[in-house]
Amino acid sequence: MVAPPLMTADELLHVRIPDKHVELVRGELLVREPPGFRHGRVTVDLAARLGAYLRETGAAQVLVVETGFKLASDPDTVRGPDLAVINRARIPDPEPTGFPDLAPDLVVEVLSPGDRPGEVLAKVADWLNAGTRLVWVIDPERRLARVYHRDGSDTVVSANDTLDGEDVAPGFSCPLDGIV
């Protein structure tokens, strides 16, 4: 059996699979089901809070709805987080129509019931290896978040604790129980 040819980020721009979310991982197309109600609610609640804060400070831009980022080439990897924050100084000018060739400063992944731990950790590793400084993985079912840092450390935030923007979004904090 012959393996299918590897796909490029440019080819991914033209892939349309109705009612599915797609990413490109080392040249291979990854197709996922749409997340679900709780996932959407948590994502939009956090996006509204983070977006309002960053609009006030003007320091960064929030992107939502799985905006694709090209994290690697030959073979290409394009990942789409639930939320991404990019420092304004790093936003390409002009804005790309395709996938920007950069890693966001902060990535937020909200778990869905079908997410498998190994796949989530692989995605976190892709973000951190590409240069993302902070990754929040929010688990609405268990009412906790795991925060991953570029230095390899991670911490758990329980529902009674607060997500902190650290040096990526200085001054931003959000009680986890306010969104999960």
N, C-alpha and C positions, 0 to 999 in steps of 0.2 A: 504494500500500500504506500502510495506517495503522499507525503505531507503537503498540505496546501501551501502555496507561496506566501511569504510574509507580506503583510500589508504595511503601507506607509501612513504617516500622519495626514498627508495630502489626500490619500485615498479614503481615509476615515471620514474626512469632511463630506464625502458624497454618499456615505452609507445611511440608508433609511430603513429601519426595521420598526414598523408601527408598534406603539405601546411598549417599547423596550428601551433600556438604557445601554449604551455601548461605550467601551473603553478599548484601548489598544495596549496590550502588554507584551513587550518584546516582539512586536510584529504580529501577534496573534489577537484576533478579534475576541473580546469578552462581551457576552450578551447577558444582561440581567433583567429580571422582572422590575416593574416600577415599585417603589418602596411601600407605600401604604399611608393611611391616614395619620397615625401617631408620628411617624417619621416626618411627614410634611408639616405637622403642627409644631413639633420641636424645632425643626429647621427654620421655619418662618419666624417663630418667636425669638430665637436667638439672632437671626438676621436683622430683625427690626431693632433689637436692643443694640447690637454691635454697630449696625448701620447708622443709627441716630447718634451714637457716641462718636463714631469716626467722622461723621458729617460736621459735628461741632468742632472737632479738633483739626479737621482738614488734613490729617497726617497720612491717611490710608484710604483705600477703596475696597469695599466689600463686593464680592461677586457671588452669585447664587446659581442654583439650578444646574449643578454639575458642569460648570464651565470647564472646558478641556484645557489642559496644560501639557505641552510637550516636554517630557522630563528626560528623555534619552533618544539617541539616534542610532541607526544601523545596528540592530533593529530598533524601530521607533516604539516609544512608550508614551501614550497619551492617557492621563488620568483625569477624572472629573470629580472633585470633592463636592460635598453638599454645600459648603461655604468656603470661601477663600478670602484672605485679606492680603493686599499687596500695598506696600509702602508707596506713596505717591511718586517719590523720586525714581522708583523702579518701573513704573508703568510705561510701556513702549509708546513712543510718539512718532508717527501716528499709531493709533490703536490698531492692532492686527485684526483682520477679518476672520482669520483662522485661529489656530491654537498658538498662544504665545509660547516662545521657547524660553520659559523661566519657571521657577518654582515659587509658589506664593510664600509669603512670610509666615502666615498662619493658615492651617487647614483644619476644617471641622468635618468629621465624618459622624453621621448619626446612624446607629445600627438599626437594621431592619430584622424582622424575625428570621429571614432566610440567610442572613450573613453567617459565614463560617469563620471561626477564629483565625485559622491559618491564612485565609484570604485577606482578612482585615489586617493582620500583622504584615503580610506581604505588601499591602498598599501603604501602610504606615512607613515601612522600610523604603519603598520607592520615593515617598515624599521626602523623608529625611536625607536619603542619599543624594537626592537632586538639589538639596539646599534649603528646604523648608525648615524654619527655625523652631516651630511649635506646632504640634498636632494634638487636637482634642478629639477623642473618640467618645461619643456620648451614647450611653446605653439606657434608653428610656425604660425598658422592661425592668432592669435591675436598679434603676434610679441612681446611676453613678456615671462618672466620666473617668477616663484614663488620659493623662496628659503626658505626651512624649516630647522630649527635648533632643536637640541635635547632638548633645554630648552623650546620648545613649541612656540617660536617666529617665525615669517615669514615675509619676505619682498618681494616686487614686483620689478623686474628689467625690465625696458622698453627697447625698441629697441635702444634707445639712451644711455643706461647705459651699465655697464660692469659686467659680472659674475666674482666673486672673489673666489679664492680657499681657502680663509681664513686660518685657522690653519691646514686644511686637506692637501692642496697643496699650502703652503706659497709661495707667489710671483707670482702665476698663475693668470692671468686675461685675459678675452676674451670679446671684444665688442659683445654684443648680436646681433647687426645688421650684424655682420660678419658671422653669422651662420644661422640666420632665414631669 
